[in-house]
């Protein structure tokens, strides 16, 4: 189907499938998700046509996370290598967290030595969950992470929820704090890569929504391997919020700070274990309460 990319059509979403002709106008340049077949520009993936001036690309509906500089991500340490950790964050390849890009115990600001390299597993070892920020990309396309801010670092006392990365909306706040009832708090980290960490909340979370690691806690506790004590009530709250996020993802809705709270309120009438099975009913009720 030949599509003339006029201004009127550009204002509307245009979906294409692999092999479908995007345009036959030779004035346009080939972008990601397209290839030239003679004078025609043909889609290689199923997705939405995007146009920037004379550049046409097709953004796939579902794709591996690629990320941008400044994105908040949640990942799992997959390997400890020379002066760096490899981090699985659901991308095409593992990201790298350099030894020079983490806070040292005690908050020391100095060059990393051989002794620091020998003690890397005491800071982060295989299987540990972390939150970090993308600070750049290497030539092979893999991301370089950092955890220099105290709000990033090792994650504990929580549960990992995996959702499509396309459903996580980029916003100013990815560290969320919810007070579900007096004395009951839950923290959520919305990773742009689709990894969402739901954990026991901090009573003294600051107004910016930073997680407990953002406070000036003891340096040794920053890399501690011991989870905080969690009551049954807190465990159920973490499970309910996690299932609410899964329900939002099941209905292909954007996962935002406000919508998670609305869905949580709408789910209170339903058993925690039945939230995902009744996702449509809960999401419809949450939308009506906007």
Phi, psi and omega in degrees: 000117182280130182239118174279121187275067177280170183296323182294318181287330181294333181287346181253153176288133180235117182264141178228160177244162180303133180090351181278139180286125179277312177201153177252004180281120184285357181285341183271149180261153182279130176244192179298141177082013179221164172211159181270127174238089188070238178265359182263149175256117189245141180283142176255348180225162174273124182178199185257134178285128177240139181233127173238105187055247181258007181262126180244130176225165177241118179272116183296148179292323176227127182207164175294148180294131177251318173084162176226160178299131181098352179291137173275129181230157173242133183213173180241132178296121182255337183199145174250117182237192184293113176061019178200157171251143172266133186237124175276115178234023176078016179268184180296329177216160182296146175275167180242132173247106184286150178301327180286351185256014178240160174282133176279151175305135183090355179069024182292139177250097181203170176291143180283137183250180178295327179294324176297320180294324179290336182259016183301322182289342175284338177273302180220131179236173182303133179096345179291141175266138179224158166249143184205178178232141177284123180251352179173184180225144176276172183296333180277002177095352179285150185274149173251126185254164171215154176229036186293327177287144182290348177281346175264168176137200183289141181254140181218170171054046182203192184224141179266131176241128181252126180226164175300133183297336181292344182270351180268114184277132178292127183214177180289327184245117173247353174256106188252145178231124180243133170256100187281331176197166180306121180084358180243113185234144177226134176254142179230131173249114180270098177284134179297343179276004179091001174266121183243127181254121179248123187219171175300133184278162177259133180294329184254031177300138183282172187290345180279355178083017179288152180281172184307329180297345183280348176276164182278077180272171180301140184298323180295327181289342182298326182243021180293149180259004184262126177287151175287152176299134181237126178283165178299323179296317178293323179296319178292325178294318178297317180295320181294315179296320178299316180292328176295320178294320177296323178295319177298316180294324180298326180268008176058039176261154178292138181265109181233167181301312183290320185290327177299317181293320179296317180294322178299315179296322180288339184270354187296338180277354185243146178301144184304318184288347183257005185296312183294321180295330180253034186299318183297315179299317182291316181295319178298318179295322179294320179295324180292338182269005178301000000 
